Structures are given as C-alpha cells and as structure tokens.
Amino acid sequence: ARLLQSETADVFGVDIHPGCTIGRGVSIDHATGVTLGETCVIGDNVYIMHDVTLGATGKSTTHDRHPKVGSNVFLGAKCTVLGNIEIGD
C-alpha cells in the first residue's frame, strides 16, 4: 500500500495516506495537489476539488490528528483543514 501511495503521489501529484478512511461516492475532481492524512475520515458523497489538504497541525500529542469530514460535504479548491476537527454531520 505504501509503494502504491508513493507512486501515485509521484505520477499524479496526489498524496492519499493508506490509513485514510474514505466513504462511498467520494469524488476527487482534478485531484492534483490533494493531500489526505493518515487518520482523516471522509464520509459518503463528499466532493473534493483540487489542492485540498486534510492534514495535521504538527502539535497533536495523540495519534488521531487529522480532520473528520461528514457526508454530503463540498470541499472547494485550495481548501486547507488542519487538526482533529469535524466538518459536517
């Protein structure tokens, strides 16, 4: 999984950690620049535009350090969400 993730990041400019949980019906439109961290959770029917980052702040002392995105959420171009917070639902 890590080799596939690394090759995908190099070829397509997309960095989706193998530990990220992605729901059904998720659409990543023009995926260039999309970064999804290890513990992020994405609900069903989420629409993600290019250059979206769901990342950690680097200051968390727990392992669960990435955003949680609920179902039916739209993340616009260049959207950056950092830390263990919830969006939607």
PyMOL Python script that loads the backbone (N, CA, C, O; Angstrom):
from pymol import cmd

cmd.read_pdbstr("""\
ATOM      1  N   ALA A   1       0.829  -1.197   0.000  1.00  0.00           N
ATOM      2  CA  ALA A   1       0.000   0.000   0.000  1.00  0.00           C
ATOM      3  C   ALA A   1       0.871   1.257   0.000  1.00  0.00           C
ATOM      4  O   ALA A   1       0.558   2.228  -0.690  1.00  0.00           O
ATOM      5  N   ARG A   2       1.936   1.243   0.753  1.00  0.00           N
ATOM      6  CA  ARG A   2       2.810   2.425   0.800  1.00  0.00           C
ATOM      7  C   ARG A   2       3.514   2.653  -0.528  1.00  0.00           C
ATOM      8  O   ARG A   2       3.696   3.801  -0.935  1.00  0.00           O
ATOM      9  N   LEU A   3       3.920   1.578  -1.219  1.00  0.00           N
ATOM     10  CA  LEU A   3       4.561   1.728  -2.523  1.00  0.00           C
ATOM     11  C   LEU A   3       3.575   2.315  -3.525  1.00  0.00           C
ATOM     12  O   LEU A   3       3.925   3.217  -4.285  1.00  0.00           O
ATOM     13  N   LEU A   4       2.344   1.806  -3.529  1.00  0.00           N
ATOM     14  CA  LEU A   4       1.318   2.329  -4.422  1.00  0.00           C
ATOM     15  C   LEU A   4       1.045   3.800  -4.127  1.00  0.00           C
ATOM     16  O   LEU A   4       0.911   4.603  -5.051  1.00  0.00           O
ATOM     17  N   GLN A   5       0.962   4.160  -2.849  1.00  0.00           N
ATOM     18  CA  GLN A   5       0.738   5.554  -2.457  1.00  0.00           C
ATOM     19  C   GLN A   5       1.881   6.429  -2.935  1.00  0.00           C
ATOM     20  O   GLN A   5       1.649   7.527  -3.440  1.00  0.00           O
ATOM     21  N   SER A   6       3.096   5.965  -2.784  1.00  0.00           N
ATOM     22  CA  SER A   6       4.268   6.737  -3.193  1.00  0.00           C
ATOM     23  C   SER A   6       4.299   6.944  -4.705  1.00  0.00           C
ATOM     24  O   SER A   6       4.580   8.047  -5.173  1.00  0.00           O
ATOM     25  N   GLU A   7       4.016   5.909  -5.457  1.00  0.00           N
ATOM     26  CA  GLU A   7       3.990   6.022  -6.922  1.00  0.00           C
ATOM     27  C   GLU A   7       2.870   6.948  -7.386  1.00  0.00           C
ATOM     28  O   GLU A   7       3.066   7.746  -8.303  1.00  0.00           O
ATOM     29  N   THR A   8       1.707   6.848  -6.765  1.00  0.00           N
ATOM     30  CA  THR A   8       0.585   7.717  -7.113  1.00  0.00           C
ATOM     31  C   THR A   8       0.932   9.171  -6.846  1.00  0.00           C
ATOM     32  O   THR A   8       0.624  10.041  -7.661  1.00  0.00           O
ATOM     33  N   ALA A   9       1.564   9.444  -5.726  1.00  0.00           N
ATOM     34  CA  ALA A   9       1.963  10.813  -5.392  1.00  0.00           C
ATOM     35  C   ALA A   9       2.942  11.356  -6.429  1.00  0.00           C
ATOM     36  O   ALA A   9       2.830  12.512  -6.838  1.00  0.00           O
ATOM     37  N   ASP A  10       3.888  10.545  -6.851  1.00  0.00           N
ATOM     38  CA  ASP A  10       4.876  10.986  -7.843  1.00  0.00           C
ATOM     39  C   ASP A  10       4.256  11.239  -9.209  1.00  0.00           C
ATOM     40  O   ASP A  10       4.555  12.252  -9.842  1.00  0.00           O
ATOM     41  N   VAL A  11       3.409  10.349  -9.668  1.00  0.00           N
ATOM     42  CA  VAL A  11       2.856  10.441 -11.015  1.00  0.00           C
ATOM     43  C   VAL A  11       1.731  11.463 -11.117  1.00  0.00           C
ATOM     44  O   VAL A  11       1.689  12.247 -12.065  1.00  0.00           O
ATOM     45  N   PHE A  12       0.820  11.461 -10.146  1.00  0.00           N
ATOM     46  CA  PHE A  12      -0.386  12.279 -10.251  1.00  0.00           C
ATOM     47  C   PHE A  12      -0.394  13.518  -9.358  1.00  0.00           C
ATOM     48  O   PHE A  12      -1.288  14.355  -9.479  1.00  0.00           O
ATOM     49  N   GLY A  13       0.578  13.646  -8.475  1.00  0.00           N
ATOM     50  CA  GLY A  13       0.597  14.801  -7.577  1.00  0.00           C
ATOM     51  C   GLY A  13      -0.478  14.723  -6.513  1.00  0.00           C
ATOM     52  O   GLY A  13      -0.964  15.750  -6.039  1.00  0.00           O
ATOM     53  N   VAL A  14      -0.853  13.503  -6.134  1.00  0.00           N
ATOM     54  CA  VAL A  14      -1.891  13.265  -5.134  1.00  0.00           C
ATOM     55  C   VAL A  14      -1.272  12.465  -4.000  1.00  0.00           C
ATOM     56  O   VAL A  14      -0.554  11.496  -4.247  1.00  0.00           O
ATOM     57  N   ASP A  15      -1.541  12.858  -2.754  1.00  0.00           N
ATOM     58  CA  ASP A  15      -0.977  12.146  -1.604  1.00  0.00           C
ATOM     59  C   ASP A  15      -2.117  11.715  -0.684  1.00  0.00           C
ATOM     60  O   ASP A  15      -2.581  12.490   0.153  1.00  0.00           O
ATOM     61  N   ILE A  16      -2.558  10.477  -0.849  1.00  0.00           N
ATOM     62  CA  ILE A  16      -3.620   9.906  -0.010  1.00  0.00           C
ATOM     63  C   ILE A  16      -2.985   8.801   0.815  1.00  0.00           C
ATOM     64  O   ILE A  16      -2.576   7.770   0.281  1.00  0.00           O
ATOM     65  N   HIS A  17      -2.906   9.024   2.123  1.00  0.00           N
ATOM     66  CA  HIS A  17      -2.284   8.038   3.006  1.00  0.00           C
ATOM     67  C   HIS A  17      -3.120   6.761   3.013  1.00  0.00           C
ATOM     68  O   HIS A  17      -4.348   6.839   3.028  1.00  0.00           O
ATOM     69  N   PRO A  18      -2.481   5.576   3.003  1.00  0.00           N
ATOM     70  CA  PRO A  18      -3.222   4.309   3.013  1.00  0.00           C
ATOM     71  C   PRO A  18      -4.125   4.134   4.236  1.00  0.00           C
ATOM     72  O   PRO A  18      -5.059   3.334   4.192  1.00  0.00           O
ATOM     73  N   GLY A  19      -3.869   4.856   5.317  1.00  0.00           N
ATOM     74  CA  GLY A  19      -4.690   4.742   6.523  1.00  0.00           C
ATOM     75  C   GLY A  19      -5.928   5.618   6.509  1.00  0.00           C
ATOM     76  O   GLY A  19      -6.766   5.506   7.404  1.00  0.00           O
ATOM     77  N   CYS A  20      -6.065   6.480   5.522  1.00  0.00           N
ATOM     78  CA  CYS A  20      -7.221   7.380   5.420  1.00  0.00           C
ATOM     79  C   CYS A  20      -8.485   6.567   5.131  1.00  0.00           C
ATOM     80  O   CYS A  20      -8.459   5.648   4.313  1.00  0.00           O
ATOM     81  N   THR A  21      -9.590   6.907   5.802  1.00  0.00           N
ATOM     82  CA  THR A  21     -10.862   6.223   5.595  1.00  0.00           C
ATOM     83  C   THR A  21     -11.729   7.060   4.669  1.00  0.00           C
ATOM     84  O   THR A  21     -12.028   8.216   4.968  1.00  0.00           O
ATOM     85  N   ILE A  22     -12.138   6.471   3.530  1.00  0.00           N
ATOM     86  CA  ILE A  22     -12.919   7.198   2.523  1.00  0.00           C
ATOM     87  C   ILE A  22     -14.236   6.480   2.311  1.00  0.00           C
ATOM     88  O   ILE A  22     -14.265   5.274   2.068  1.00  0.00           O
ATOM     89  N   GLY A  23     -15.350   7.240   2.406  1.00  0.00           N
ATOM     90  CA  GLY A  23     -16.684   6.677   2.255  1.00  0.00           C
ATOM     91  C   GLY A  23     -17.057   6.416   0.806  1.00  0.00           C
ATOM     92  O   GLY A  23     -16.226   6.536  -0.094  1.00  0.00           O
ATOM     93  N   ARG A  24     -18.320   6.056   0.591  1.00  0.00           N
ATOM     94  CA  ARG A  24     -18.846   5.759  -0.742  1.00  0.00           C
ATOM     95  C   ARG A  24     -19.198   7.040  -1.482  1.00  0.00           C
ATOM     96  O   ARG A  24     -19.596   8.031  -0.871  1.00  0.00           O
ATOM     97  N   GLY A  25     -19.051   7.014  -2.780  1.00  0.00           N
ATOM     98  CA  GLY A  25     -19.480   8.121  -3.610  1.00  0.00           C
ATOM     99  C   GLY A  25     -18.626   9.364  -3.483  1.00  0.00           C
ATOM    100  O   GLY A  25     -19.090  10.456  -3.808  1.00  0.00           O
ATOM    101  N   VAL A  26     -17.390   9.235  -3.021  1.00  0.00           N
ATOM    102  CA  VAL A  26     -16.491  10.381  -2.892  1.00  0.00           C
ATOM    103  C   VAL A  26     -15.918  10.699  -4.275  1.00  0.00           C
ATOM    104  O   VAL A  26     -15.471   9.805  -4.992  1.00  0.00           O
ATOM    105  N   SER A  27     -15.938  11.974  -4.636  1.00  0.00           N
ATOM    106  CA  SER A  27     -15.415  12.411  -5.926  1.00  0.00           C
ATOM    107  C   SER A  27     -14.271  13.384  -5.697  1.00  0.00           C
ATOM    108  O   SER A  27     -14.418  14.369  -4.973  1.00  0.00           O
ATOM    109  N   ILE A  28     -13.125  13.104  -6.320  1.00  0.00           N
ATOM    110  CA  ILE A  28     -11.977  13.995  -6.239  1.00  0.00           C
ATOM    111  C   ILE A  28     -11.777  14.563  -7.644  1.00  0.00           C
ATOM    112  O   ILE A  28     -11.211  13.905  -8.517  1.00  0.00           O
ATOM    113  N   ASP A  29     -12.248  15.790  -7.848  1.00  0.00           N
ATOM    114  CA  ASP A  29     -12.231  16.436  -9.152  1.00  0.00           C
ATOM    115  C   ASP A  29     -10.888  17.124  -9.377  1.00  0.00           C
ATOM    116  O   ASP A  29     -10.458  17.921  -8.543  1.00  0.00           O
ATOM    117  N   HIS A  30     -10.226  16.833 -10.479  1.00  0.00           N
ATOM    118  CA  HIS A  30      -8.905  17.405 -10.769  1.00  0.00           C
ATOM    119  C   HIS A  30      -8.006  17.221  -9.543  1.00  0.00           C
ATOM    120  O   HIS A  30      -7.636  18.195  -8.887  1.00  0.00           O
ATOM    121  N   ALA A  31      -7.670  16.012  -9.250  1.00  0.00           N
ATOM    122  CA  ALA A  31      -7.050  15.624  -7.986  1.00  0.00           C
ATOM    123  C   ALA A  31      -5.669  16.219  -7.715  1.00  0.00           C
ATOM    124  O   ALA A  31      -5.145  16.053  -6.614  1.00  0.00           O
ATOM    125  N   THR A  32      -5.079  16.888  -8.660  1.00  0.00           N
ATOM    126  CA  THR A  32      -3.734  17.431  -8.464  1.00  0.00           C
ATOM    127  C   THR A  32      -3.650  18.249  -7.189  1.00  0.00           C
ATOM    128  O   THR A  32      -4.463  19.144  -6.959  1.00  0.00           O
ATOM    129  N   GLY A  33      -2.663  17.937  -6.365  1.00  0.00           N
ATOM    130  CA  GLY A  33      -2.428  18.690  -5.142  1.00  0.00           C
ATOM    131  C   GLY A  33      -3.246  18.258  -3.946  1.00  0.00           C
ATOM    132  O   GLY A  33      -3.140  18.874  -2.886  1.00  0.00           O
ATOM    133  N   VAL A  34      -4.064  17.218  -4.075  1.00  0.00           N
ATOM    134  CA  VAL A  34      -4.882  16.750  -2.951  1.00  0.00           C
ATOM    135  C   VAL A  34      -4.007  15.957  -1.982  1.00  0.00           C
ATOM    136  O   VAL A  34      -3.262  15.064  -2.388  1.00  0.00           O
ATOM    137  N   THR A  35      -4.109  16.299  -0.687  1.00  0.00           N
ATOM    138  CA  THR A  35      -3.370  15.607   0.359  1.00  0.00           C
ATOM    139  C   THR A  35      -4.339  15.191   1.459  1.00  0.00           C
ATOM    140  O   THR A  35      -5.003  16.037   2.058  1.00  0.00           O
ATOM    141  N   LEU A  36      -4.420  13.894   1.722  1.00  0.00           N
ATOM    142  CA  LEU A  36      -5.303  13.362   2.757  1.00  0.00           C
ATOM    143  C   LEU A  36      -4.450  12.590   3.756  1.00  0.00           C
ATOM    144  O   LEU A  36      -3.797  11.610   3.395  1.00  0.00           O
ATOM    145  N   GLY A  37      -4.455  13.033   5.019  1.00  0.00           N
ATOM    146  CA  GLY A  37      -3.603  12.455   6.053  1.00  0.00           C
ATOM    147  C   GLY A  37      -4.066  11.104   6.563  1.00  0.00           C
ATOM    148  O   GLY A  37      -5.163  10.640   6.255  1.00  0.00           O
ATOM    149  N   GLU A  38      -3.207  10.494   7.342  1.00  0.00           N
ATOM    150  CA  GLU A  38      -3.384   9.115   7.814  1.00  0.00           C
ATOM    151  C   GLU A  38      -4.681   8.866   8.571  1.00  0.00           C
ATOM    152  O   GLU A  38      -5.359   7.873   8.304  1.00  0.00           O
ATOM    153  N   THR A  39      -5.042   9.726   9.495  1.00  0.00           N
ATOM    154  CA  THR A  39      -6.216   9.458  10.328  1.00  0.00           C
ATOM    155  C   THR A  39      -7.439  10.260   9.909  1.00  0.00           C
ATOM    156  O   THR A  39      -8.418  10.317  10.654  1.00  0.00           O
ATOM    157  N   CYS A  40      -7.405  10.885   8.728  1.00  0.00           N
ATOM    158  CA  CYS A  40      -8.597  11.624   8.303  1.00  0.00           C
ATOM    159  C   CYS A  40      -9.686  10.644   7.890  1.00  0.00           C
ATOM    160  O   CYS A  40      -9.409   9.549   7.403  1.00  0.00           O
ATOM    161  N   VAL A  41     -10.925  11.061   8.095  1.00  0.00           N
ATOM    162  CA  VAL A  41     -12.089  10.259   7.745  1.00  0.00           C
ATOM    163  C   VAL A  41     -12.966  11.114   6.844  1.00  0.00           C
ATOM    164  O   VAL A  41     -13.270  12.263   7.168  1.00  0.00           O
ATOM    165  N   ILE A  42     -13.376  10.544   5.701  1.00  0.00           N
ATOM    166  CA  ILE A  42     -14.219  11.256   4.750  1.00  0.00           C
ATOM    167  C   ILE A  42     -15.508  10.463   4.611  1.00  0.00           C
ATOM    168  O   ILE A  42     -15.480   9.274   4.295  1.00  0.00           O
ATOM    169  N   GLY A  43     -16.645  11.125   4.847  1.00  0.00           N
ATOM    170  CA  GLY A  43     -17.949  10.471   4.776  1.00  0.00           C
ATOM    171  C   GLY A  43     -18.385  10.183   3.352  1.00  0.00           C
ATOM    172  O   GLY A  43     -17.600  10.327   2.415  1.00  0.00           O
ATOM    173  N   ASP A  44     -19.631   9.777   3.190  1.00  0.00           N
ATOM    174  CA  ASP A  44     -20.194   9.444   1.888  1.00  0.00           C
ATOM    175  C   ASP A  44     -20.551  10.705   1.094  1.00  0.00           C
ATOM    176  O   ASP A  44     -20.887  11.745   1.660  1.00  0.00           O
ATOM    177  N   ASN A  45     -20.466  10.578  -0.227  1.00  0.00           N
ATOM    178  CA  ASN A  45     -20.897  11.625  -1.163  1.00  0.00           C
ATOM    179  C   ASN A  45     -20.210  12.965  -0.913  1.00  0.00           C
ATOM    180  O   ASN A  45     -20.858  14.011  -0.947  1.00  0.00           O
ATOM    181  N   VAL A  46     -18.920  12.940  -0.666  1.00  0.00           N
ATOM    182  CA  VAL A  46     -18.131  14.154  -0.474  1.00  0.00           C
ATOM    183  C   VAL A  46     -17.480  14.511  -1.803  1.00  0.00           C
ATOM    184  O   VAL A  46     -16.977  13.637  -2.507  1.00  0.00           O
ATOM    185  N   TYR A  47     -17.491  15.804  -2.147  1.00  0.00           N
ATOM    186  CA  TYR A  47     -16.896  16.302  -3.391  1.00  0.00           C
ATOM    187  C   TYR A  47     -15.668  17.128  -3.029  1.00  0.00           C
ATOM    188  O   TYR A  47     -15.768  18.116  -2.302  1.00  0.00           O
ATOM    189  N   ILE A  48     -14.504  16.719  -3.542  1.00  0.00           N
ATOM    190  CA  ILE A  48     -13.239  17.362  -3.213  1.00  0.00           C
ATOM    191  C   ILE A  48     -12.634  17.947  -4.489  1.00  0.00           C
ATOM    192  O   ILE A  48     -12.422  17.227  -5.464  1.00  0.00           O
ATOM    193  N   MET A  49     -12.359  19.247  -4.480  1.00  0.00           N
ATOM    194  CA  MET A  49     -11.729  19.919  -5.621  1.00  0.00           C
ATOM    195  C   MET A  49     -10.203  19.807  -5.514  1.00  0.00           C
ATOM    196  O   MET A  49      -9.696  19.193  -4.575  1.00  0.00           O
ATOM    197  N   HIS A  50      -9.473  20.390  -6.459  1.00  0.00           N
ATOM    198  CA  HIS A  50      -8.006  20.313  -6.479  1.00  0.00           C
ATOM    199  C   HIS A  50      -7.380  21.139  -5.350  1.00  0.00           C
ATOM    200  O   HIS A  50      -7.982  22.078  -4.828  1.00  0.00           O
ATOM    201  N   ASP A  51      -6.159  20.757  -4.998  1.00  0.00           N
ATOM    202  CA  ASP A  51      -5.363  21.441  -3.973  1.00  0.00           C
ATOM    203  C   ASP A  51      -6.016  21.468  -2.594  1.00  0.00           C
ATOM    204  O   ASP A  51      -5.846  22.439  -1.857  1.00  0.00           O
ATOM    205  N   VAL A  52      -6.750  20.435  -2.234  1.00  0.00           N
ATOM    206  CA  VAL A  52      -7.360  20.344  -0.902  1.00  0.00           C
ATOM    207  C   VAL A  52      -6.415  19.564   0.017  1.00  0.00           C
ATOM    208  O   VAL A  52      -5.880  18.523  -0.364  1.00  0.00           O
ATOM    209  N   THR A  53      -6.221  20.082   1.225  1.00  0.00           N
ATOM    210  CA  THR A  53      -5.386  19.411   2.221  1.00  0.00           C
ATOM    211  C   THR A  53      -6.205  19.124   3.469  1.00  0.00           C
ATOM    212  O   THR A  53      -6.810  20.024   4.051  1.00  0.00           O
ATOM    213  N   LEU A  54      -6.215  17.867   3.869  1.00  0.00           N
ATOM    214  CA  LEU A  54      -6.786  17.462   5.151  1.00  0.00           C
ATOM    215  C   LEU A  54      -5.607  16.925   5.952  1.00  0.00           C
ATOM    216  O   LEU A  54      -5.249  15.753   5.835  1.00  0.00           O
ATOM    217  N   GLY A  55      -5.011  17.784   6.762  1.00  0.00           N
ATOM    218  CA  GLY A  55      -3.754  17.440   7.407  1.00  0.00           C
ATOM    219  C   GLY A  55      -3.731  17.687   8.900  1.00  0.00           C
ATOM    220  O   GLY A  55      -4.721  18.110   9.497  1.00  0.00           O
ATOM    221  N   ALA A  56      -2.587  17.417   9.483  1.00  0.00           N
ATOM    222  CA  ALA A  56      -2.363  17.612  10.918  1.00  0.00           C
ATOM    223  C   ALA A  56      -1.685  18.955  11.155  1.00  0.00           C
ATOM    224  O   ALA A  56      -1.097  19.540  10.246  1.00  0.00           O
ATOM    225  N   THR A  57      -1.776  19.427  12.380  1.00  0.00           N
ATOM    226  CA  THR A  57      -1.132  20.695  12.724  1.00  0.00           C
ATOM    227  C   THR A  57       0.323  20.507  13.129  1.00  0.00           C
ATOM    228  O   THR A  57       1.101  21.461  13.134  1.00  0.00           O
ATOM    229  N   GLY A  58       0.681  19.292  13.462  1.00  0.00           N
ATOM    230  CA  GLY A  58       2.036  19.022  13.925  1.00  0.00           C
ATOM    231  C   GLY A  58       2.196  19.231  15.418  1.00  0.00           C
ATOM    232  O   GLY A  58       3.288  19.053  15.958  1.00  0.00           O
ATOM    233  N   LYS A  59       1.104  19.611  16.097  1.00  0.00           N
ATOM    234  CA  LYS A  59       1.184  19.891  17.536  1.00  0.00           C
ATOM    235  C   LYS A  59       0.396  18.897  18.384  1.00  0.00           C
ATOM    236  O   LYS A  59       0.394  18.997  19.611  1.00  0.00           O
ATOM    237  N   SER A  60      -0.268  17.947  17.747  1.00  0.00           N
ATOM    238  CA  SER A  60      -1.094  16.990  18.478  1.00  0.00           C
ATOM    239  C   SER A  60      -0.233  15.966  19.204  1.00  0.00           C
ATOM    240  O   SER A  60       0.789  15.518  18.686  1.00  0.00           O
ATOM    241  N   THR A  61      -0.654  15.607  20.396  1.00  0.00           N
ATOM    242  CA  THR A  61       0.061  14.593  21.169  1.00  0.00           C
ATOM    243  C   THR A  61      -0.598  13.221  21.034  1.00  0.00           C
ATOM    244  O   THR A  61      -0.098  12.235  21.577  1.00  0.00           O
ATOM    245  N   THR A  62      -1.726  13.156  20.307  1.00  0.00           N
ATOM    246  CA  THR A  62      -2.414  11.884  20.101  1.00  0.00           C
ATOM    247  C   THR A  62      -2.206  11.411  18.671  1.00  0.00           C
ATOM    248  O   THR A  62      -1.797  12.185  17.805  1.00  0.00           O
ATOM    249  N   HIS A  63      -2.488  10.142  18.429  1.00  0.00           N
ATOM    250  CA  HIS A  63      -2.329   9.586  17.083  1.00  0.00           C
ATOM    251  C   HIS A  63      -3.430  10.097  16.147  1.00  0.00           C
ATOM    252  O   HIS A  63      -3.178  10.279  14.956  1.00  0.00           O
ATOM    253  N   ASP A  64      -4.626  10.327  16.651  1.00  0.00           N
ATOM    254  CA  ASP A  64      -5.768  10.770  15.843  1.00  0.00           C
ATOM    255  C   ASP A  64      -5.681  12.284  15.667  1.00  0.00           C
ATOM    256  O   ASP A  64      -6.192  13.030  16.502  1.00  0.00           O
ATOM    257  N   ARG A  65      -5.042  12.747  14.592  1.00  0.00           N
ATOM    258  CA  ARG A  65      -4.706  14.154  14.471  1.00  0.00           C
ATOM    259  C   ARG A  65      -5.205  14.833  13.198  1.00  0.00           C
ATOM    260  O   ARG A  65      -4.853  15.985  12.940  1.00  0.00           O
ATOM    261  N   HIS A  66      -6.019  14.141  12.396  1.00  0.00           N
ATOM    262  CA  HIS A  66      -6.494  14.692  11.127  1.00  0.00           C
ATOM    263  C   HIS A  66      -8.008  14.968  11.166  1.00  0.00           C
ATOM    264  O   HIS A  66      -8.709  14.436  12.026  1.00  0.00           O
ATOM    265  N   PRO A  67      -8.510  15.796  10.241  1.00  0.00           N
ATOM    266  CA  PRO A  67      -9.930  16.162  10.209  1.00  0.00           C
ATOM    267  C   PRO A  67     -10.856  14.983   9.923  1.00  0.00           C
ATOM    268  O   PRO A  67     -10.462  13.975   9.337  1.00  0.00           O
ATOM    269  N   LYS A  68     -12.098  15.154  10.361  1.00  0.00           N
ATOM    270  CA  LYS A  68     -13.174  14.208  10.075  1.00  0.00           C
ATOM    271  C   LYS A  68     -14.222  14.970   9.264  1.00  0.00           C
ATOM    272  O   LYS A  68     -14.786  15.952   9.746  1.00  0.00           O
ATOM    273  N   VAL A  69     -14.484  14.524   8.039  1.00  0.00           N
ATOM    274  CA  VAL A  69     -15.422  15.190   7.146  1.00  0.00           C
ATOM    275  C   VAL A  69     -16.672  14.333   7.053  1.00  0.00           C
ATOM    276  O   VAL A  69     -16.593  13.155   6.705  1.00  0.00           O
ATOM    277  N   GLY A  70     -17.822  14.912   7.362  1.00  0.00           N
ATOM    278  CA  GLY A  70     -19.082  14.177   7.327  1.00  0.00           C
ATOM    279  C   GLY A  70     -19.556  13.927   5.908  1.00  0.00           C
ATOM    280  O   GLY A  70     -18.846  14.223   4.947  1.00  0.00           O
ATOM    281  N   SER A  71     -20.748  13.385   5.778  1.00  0.00           N
ATOM    282  CA  SER A  71     -21.326  13.077   4.473  1.00  0.00           C
ATOM    283  C   SER A  71     -21.901  14.327   3.814  1.00  0.00           C
ATOM    284  O   SER A  71     -22.291  15.280   4.488  1.00  0.00           O
ATOM    285  N   ASN A  72     -21.945  14.302   2.474  1.00  0.00           N
ATOM    286  CA  ASN A  72     -22.547  15.357   1.653  1.00  0.00           C
ATOM    287  C   ASN A  72     -21.883  16.716   1.865  1.00  0.00           C
ATOM    288  O   ASN A  72     -22.562  17.737   1.972  1.00  0.00           O
ATOM    289  N   VAL A  73     -20.556  16.720   1.924  1.00  0.00           N
ATOM    290  CA  VAL A  73     -19.785  17.950   2.121  1.00  0.00           C
ATOM    291  C   VAL A  73     -19.061  18.295   0.822  1.00  0.00           C
ATOM    292  O   VAL A  73     -18.602  17.401   0.111  1.00  0.00           O
ATOM    293  N   PHE A  74     -18.958  19.579   0.510  1.00  0.00           N
ATOM    294  CA  PHE A  74     -18.197  20.074  -0.635  1.00  0.00           C
ATOM    295  C   PHE A  74     -16.960  20.791  -0.120  1.00  0.00           C
ATOM    296  O   PHE A  74     -17.073  21.742   0.654  1.00  0.00           O
ATOM    297  N   LEU A  75     -15.769  20.342  -0.544  1.00  0.00           N
ATOM    298  CA  LEU A  75     -14.516  20.996  -0.175  1.00  0.00           C
ATOM    299  C   LEU A  75     -13.969  21.685  -1.421  1.00  0.00           C
ATOM    300  O   LEU A  75     -13.512  21.022  -2.351  1.00  0.00           O
ATOM    301  N   GLY A  76     -14.017  23.020  -1.438  1.00  0.00           N
ATOM    302  CA  GLY A  76     -13.626  23.803  -2.601  1.00  0.00           C
ATOM    303  C   GLY A  76     -12.132  23.835  -2.836  1.00  0.00           C
ATOM    304  O   GLY A  76     -11.345  23.425  -1.983  1.00  0.00           O
ATOM    305  N   ALA A  77     -11.750  24.327  -4.005  1.00  0.00           N
ATOM    306  CA  ALA A  77     -10.351  24.388  -4.416  1.00  0.00           C
ATOM    307  C   ALA A  77      -9.501  25.148  -3.392  1.00  0.00           C
ATOM    308  O   ALA A  77      -9.906  26.189  -2.875  1.00  0.00           O
ATOM    309  N   LYS A  78      -8.330  24.607  -3.120  1.00  0.00           N
ATOM    310  CA  LYS A  78      -7.338  25.173  -2.206  1.00  0.00           C
ATOM    311  C   LYS A  78      -7.791  25.216  -0.748  1.00  0.00           C
ATOM    312  O   LYS A  78      -7.224  25.952   0.060  1.00  0.00           O
ATOM    313  N   CYS A  79      -8.808  24.429  -0.412  1.00  0.00           N
ATOM    314  CA  CYS A  79      -9.298  24.338   0.961  1.00  0.00           C
ATOM    315  C   CYS A  79      -8.255  23.609   1.818  1.00  0.00           C
ATOM    316  O   CYS A  79      -7.769  22.543   1.441  1.00  0.00           O
ATOM    317  N   THR A  80      -7.921  24.188   2.960  1.00  0.00           N
ATOM    318  CA  THR A  80      -6.977  23.557   3.885  1.00  0.00           C
ATOM    319  C   THR A  80      -7.649  23.403   5.240  1.00  0.00           C
ATOM    320  O   THR A  80      -8.074  24.386   5.847  1.00  0.00           O
ATOM    321  N   VAL A  81      -7.743  22.167   5.709  1.00  0.00           N
ATOM    322  CA  VAL A  81      -8.339  21.882   7.014  1.00  0.00           C
ATOM    323  C   VAL A  81      -7.301  21.122   7.817  1.00  0.00           C
ATOM    324  O   VAL A  81      -6.861  20.042   7.422  1.00  0.00           O
ATOM    325  N   LEU A  82      -6.912  21.697   8.954  1.00  0.00           N
ATOM    326  CA  LEU A  82      -5.845  21.099   9.768  1.00  0.00           C
ATOM    327  C   LEU A  82      -6.333  20.772  11.171  1.00  0.00           C
ATOM    328  O   LEU A  82      -7.093  21.528  11.775  1.00  0.00           O
ATOM    329  N   GLY A  83      -5.885  19.639  11.670  1.00  0.00           N
ATOM    330  CA  GLY A  83      -6.186  19.250  13.038  1.00  0.00           C
ATOM    331  C   GLY A  83      -7.350  18.290  13.143  1.00  0.00           C
ATOM    332  O   GLY A  83      -8.046  18.034  12.160  1.00  0.00           O
ATOM    333  N   ASN A  84      -7.557  17.768  14.318  1.00  0.00           N
ATOM    334  CA  ASN A  84      -8.609  16.801  14.586  1.00  0.00           C
ATOM    335  C   ASN A  84      -9.921  17.516  14.865  1.00  0.00           C
ATOM    336  O   ASN A  84     -10.355  17.626  16.011  1.00  0.00           O
ATOM    337  N   ILE A  85     -10.549  18.005  13.786  1.00  0.00           N
ATOM    338  CA  ILE A  85     -11.831  18.706  13.905  1.00  0.00           C
ATOM    339  C   ILE A  85     -12.863  18.012  13.018  1.00  0.00           C
ATOM    340  O   ILE A  85     -12.506  17.221  12.144  1.00  0.00           O
ATOM    341  N   GLU A  86     -14.143  18.312  13.246  1.00  0.00           N
ATOM    342  CA  GLU A  86     -15.220  17.713  12.457  1.00  0.00           C
ATOM    343  C   GLU A  86     -15.864  18.769  11.574  1.00  0.00           C
ATOM    344  O   GLU A  86     -16.097  19.900  11.999  1.00  0.00           O
ATOM    345  N   ILE A  87     -16.148  18.381  10.342  1.00  0.00           N
ATOM    346  CA  ILE A  87     -16.844  19.247   9.385  1.00  0.00           C
ATOM    347  C   ILE A  87     -18.080  18.495   8.906  1.00  0.00           C
ATOM    348  O   ILE A  87     -17.970  17.348   8.472  1.00  0.00           O
ATOM    349  N   GLY A  88     -19.240  19.111   8.976  1.00  0.00           N
ATOM    350  CA  GLY A  88     -20.462  18.466   8.514  1.00  0.00           C
ATOM    351  C   GLY A  88     -21.046  17.523   9.546  1.00  0.00           C
ATOM    352  O   GLY A  88     -20.527  17.356  10.650  1.00  0.00           O
ATOM    353  N   ASP A  89     -22.173  16.902   9.129  1.00  0.00           N
ATOM    354  CA  ASP A  89     -22.932  15.991  10.001  1.00  0.00           C
ATOM    355  C   ASP A  89     -23.130  16.647  11.337  1.00  0.00           C
ATOM    356  O   ASP A  89     -23.744  16.060  12.228  1.00  0.00           O
TER     357      ASP A  89
END
""", "prot")
cmd.dss("prot")
cmd.show_as("cartoon", "prot")
cmd.util.cbc("prot")
cmd.orient("prot")
